[in-house]
Amino acid sequence: MNEEVNKLSDVLLQSLYDYHFANNGGGYTLPKAMLNADVTSKLAIDHLIEMGYATDSGQGTENLVLAITAEGMEYIKNKTS
């Protein structure tokens, strides 16, 4: 994985972490069409899901519904401490 995707994965995960606490654990909805237009973002999100740091509960819809997992929260906590 290249450096750009790696950095974007970290930024996205931090955003999901912040969103989780600002929205009482709610998932972040993102249109799949928008994601398909940005290959780097798609790779970064796929990486987070593969690593178990985020989940997508939007299967079968036109949207990704991303939420941070306990593993993702641990990763953020360890990275910032």
C-alpha positions as MATLAB code, in Angstrom:
seq = 'MNEEVNKLSDVLLQSLYDYHFANNGGGYTLPKAMLNADVTSKLAIDHLIEMGYATDSGQGTENLVLAITAEGMEYIKNKTS';
ca = [
       0.000    0.000    0.000;
       1.368    3.400   -0.877;
       2.081    6.245    1.525;
      -0.830    8.390    0.294;
      -3.391    5.635    0.931;
      -1.834    4.913    4.334;
      -2.063    8.571    5.420;
      -5.633    8.858    4.136;
      -6.603    5.684    6.034;
      -5.358    7.267    9.272;
      -7.215   10.535    8.582;
     -10.433    8.682    7.737;
     -10.171    6.508   10.830;
      -9.651    9.559   13.044;
     -12.722   11.132   11.417;
     -14.786    7.997   12.081;
     -13.570    8.049   15.690;
     -14.654   11.670   16.137;
     -17.937   11.064   14.304;
     -18.704    8.057   16.518;
     -18.566   10.155   19.691;
     -20.275   13.211   18.176;
     -23.215   11.102   16.926;
     -23.752    8.571   19.720;
     -22.133    5.719   17.820;
     -23.907    6.384   14.524;
     -22.460    5.304   11.199;
     -21.214    7.749    8.585;
     -23.133    7.493    5.292;
     -21.243    8.012    2.049;
     -22.680    7.538   -1.486;
     -20.906    4.691   -3.315;
     -20.916    6.725   -6.540;
     -18.816    9.406   -4.843;
     -16.380    6.794   -3.583;
     -16.012    5.176   -7.001;
     -14.892    8.554   -8.375;
     -11.937    8.673   -5.946;
      -9.727    5.598   -6.187;
      -7.424    6.657   -3.325;
     -10.336    7.056   -0.905;
     -11.787    3.711   -1.983;
      -8.451    1.989   -1.334;
      -8.130    3.689    2.060;
     -11.645    2.656    3.135;
     -11.138   -0.892    1.842;
      -7.912   -1.039    3.879;
      -9.709    0.057    7.076;
     -12.389   -2.604    6.554;
      -9.821   -5.327    5.769;
      -7.828   -4.436    8.907;
     -10.997   -4.679   11.005;
     -10.814   -1.001   12.005;
     -14.123   -0.088   10.332;
     -17.293   -1.807    9.175;
     -19.709   -1.094    6.325;
     -23.337   -1.821    7.149;
     -24.642   -0.432    3.855;
     -24.442   -3.622    1.771;
     -27.233   -3.830   -0.773;
     -27.747   -0.050   -0.831;
     -26.356    2.863   -2.802;
     -24.354    3.976    0.251;
     -21.485    2.911    2.434;
     -22.419    3.209    6.096;
     -19.073    3.291    7.870;
     -18.561    2.839   11.584;
     -15.397    2.469   13.626;
     -14.824   -0.833   15.430;
     -13.324   -1.459   18.870;
     -10.067   -2.385   17.098;
     -10.133    0.922   15.225;
     -10.661    2.822   18.476;
      -7.717    1.001   20.068;
      -5.529    1.860   17.058;
      -6.420    5.567   17.359;
      -5.862    5.580   21.136;
      -2.448    3.918   20.760;
      -1.457    6.241   17.924;
      -2.276    9.391   19.888;
      -0.833    8.323   23.241;
];
